[in-house]
Amino acid sequence: MSLGALFPGQTALAFNSILESVNINPNQNLTNSVLTNLTDSKIEELYKKAMVIDGLVIPKGWNEDSFKALEQSGYTGFGTSLLSGSLKGALKNIGEWDTRIQNNSDVLLKATSAADFIRAKKENKTAVLYGFQNATMIEKSIDNINTLYDAGTRWIQLTYNQRNLLGDGSTERTNSGLSDFGIEALARMNELGIMIDLSHCGRQTTNEGIEFSTSGACFNHSMCEALYKNHPRAKTDDQIKAMAAKGGVIGIICLGYMIGPELGTKTTLETYVDHIDHAVKIAGIEHVGVAADFAIQGLEATGATRENWYVPRLTRFKPSYKVQWPPWIPELDKADRYLQVAKVLDKRGYSTGDIEKILGLNWLRYFKDTLKS
């Protein structure tokens, strides 16, 4: 599918301008645009031309090092995880990001639609999509979802690990699914055009989130249960199939300890791509993307140590989370992580068009289908 085909009408012109600027025929089938098994220099060239979208970046402590990493990343855009403790705190954090984007308008762009990612690519900027890894900032009022939407929120994860007013999280003892309030909240998000994320949701909440959402729900940072058995954050093949059947996307998480046991030996960059392979097999090539779930410069670069990162998580997370130290896969714990992923995908025989889909075009299509502004 060409990029222009994703956006009929006026926005197709923006897509075509991007394609022509990188010497790709807008009517060409991107899945066959270039031969596979490219040299590193050709992969780097492809990566520079690609739409690269990270499903989830943790922006806490964003600073000059973050901007430097952004330059090295090749990102077209990312979903950013904002503070969800209360409505007041959420709106304050949105305001802080609004100011950051305004003060760095030559680099950043606030995204509320798929077209904003097109614009970011064209203008050599990075689009920032506001969202939350919990729905606690909704508090007890459905109307607060409108307030958050008006402020720029475009994705909400229904629960974190614990139960909230909407439903059960992934490590909750019970498995009760969505509450009546949760179904009402989900309906309002659908009505407005807010992406439904189920990454940290419990099994039944995940199933019902897919079922009751009128648009495709997503797992914006998760992994395959078939490859990492009995991890509460992983999604089953049936869930991945159901998600894809309604048009959603799974972003394969880069956080190493989520991918498998024994980091550095049994779990490597190749294991990460194994999860992509499996998700593609189950969901189809149109429904798999990438997602970091940590700072853009990586965990080690932000000063994560055994004492300040690993030890606190032993009490914050249940043993089922299987937290490891160090938690990262080295090739993914740096700004150009997805270039490294692209190289492995190429070696495994993915066409350049399919690599482009995984790097960002699938997220772009999903934004087009889901976001209404």
Buried (B, 14 or more C-beta within 10 A) or exposed (E): EBBBBBBEEEBBEBBBBBBEEEEBEBEEEBBEBBEBEBEEEBBBBBBEBBBBBBBBBBBEEBEEBBBBBBEEBBBBBBBBBBBBEEBEBBBEBBEBBBEBBEEBEEBBBBBBBBBBBBBBBBEEBBBBBBBBBBBBBBEEEBEBBBBBBEBBBBBBBBBBBBBBBBBBBBBBEEEEBBBEBBBBBBBBBBBBBBBBBBBBBBBBBBBBBBEBBEBBBBBBBBBBBBBBEEBBBBBBBEBBBBBBEBBBBBBBBBBBBBBBBEBEEEBBBEBBBBBBBBBBBBBBBBBBBBBBBBBBBBBBBBEBEEEEBBEEBEEEBBEEBBBBBBBBBBBBBBBBBBBBBBBBBBBBEBBBBBBBBBBBBBBBBBBBBBBBE
